Amino acid sequence: MWAWLNGPGRVFHQPLPQSTNYLGAYDKSGRLIRGTTRARKSDEDKSAQAKDGEEDDDALTELEKKPQENNEDENSLPPETLEDLRPFPLNREFRSQPVLSVELRDAIYNRVVRDGLSVKAVSAEFRVEMARVGAVVRLKAVEEQWIKENKRLATPYQRAVLDMLPRTPYVPEKPVVHESINDLPVHQATRQQIFYPASESRAFTREDAGKVFDATLLPADARIPHPELIEQEKWRLAGMPKAEREAMQAELDRKAAQRKAELERRRKHKEDTEFKTVPGRRWDFKFQDINANAVGQDERSLKGVGWRYGFPHEDRKRGQIKIPRNVN
Amino acid sequence: MVVKIRLARFGKRNAPFYNIVVAHARTARNSKPIEVLGTYDPIPKEPRESEAGNEGQKRKFKDIKLDTVRAKYWLGVGAQPSDPMWRILAMIGLIEPRYRPESQEIKSGSAPATVRGKSASKKLVPEVLGSAV
């Protein structure tokens, strides 16, 4: 143990800043592998390849490019390669996945809260999954509240942890791809193999395949998180100029926002007519006018109001889920 | 037998929930009533985000669901609200309030005593509001 501590393990006394410091990044004598000339050469080849593929105007910068450019200016150490992101040397398939950098999180929060963009739009812009965007916004809101309440934040801890993890940087003009955002979620109904004979003369599309799994299952194209990205790509392949594509998308966005506002207005109108609020001393009383006959002749209709007579509660029955199943 | 409009306590321990029922006075609290008029949830709910934005201030609220048409009918045929139900029905003006803090001064003066019982229950919203104010 002492031999290792004083030998190859000596480098870990002073861990390398802005690096994962995994064992696999060092060779047997304790030298950083990516610091050697051989590794550097292969890196240059890779970056040259990457630049070739960059010609497309819509292509987003890959994760590796940004830190490379930075490091070449500041110090001689090349950025971490995929080799360096293996925490378990024997498990070559496992790689550390990047987390959102602080700047990127701030940018996401600002886009959603300050600019008022939809979660979907922000997700598409930064290439971060919608669920993650939602989580970032919620947690940032908590952070803002804590700052307002003068609560102590664990910022040094955050900095220390983030220093040891690969991060997705924030590049204002060309957002870096953080993760794949348009994956088809696996629906329970599709988890079976079905042998379904269809005649050759019949056009059997993805929609038909969805119906085979379950009559109510939407087709895969409607279940993906960002169908609009597919549309945009189709326009691009059809040779539509970029300005026109953007205008078209803006028009669609405007229509969606209009529809949303209309729904909200209708909900508000319904609430205003259906509910009557009587202010009390400590709280309001909210009266809703209902129809007592909605419970039906047998008094069991689900539309009825009130605790029912004549049958027991089902809350102790098996399979009754009482914890909330979604967050609104 | 007297027909009453009253509350029937359902819900769980520490989580009361009431049915607003029309029932004969001498029947048990939770026995099957003549009719269920609605519900009263006495636990104040947190205001929703959207409402707080509009109002500017957050106020908790209690949910009351009530079939006003049926309630008016039962009051009209002489059903007698219990005290808590009197308060609730008075809030939406179906009957005249029994007691209000600012009316004490009026009572001590020459103003007539508040109309109670059947005659009050027959009056509908605008009249009651007019006389109360």
Interface residues (C-beta under 8 A of the other chain):
Chain A: K276 T277 V278 P279 G280 R282 W283 D284 F285 K286 F287 Q288 D289 I290 N291 A292 V295 G304 V305 G306 W307 Y309 G310
Chain B: A8 F10 G11 F17 N19 I20 K32 P33 E35 V36 L37 G38 T39 P44 R59 K60 F61 K62 D63 I64 K65 L66 D67 T68 R70 I88 M91 I92
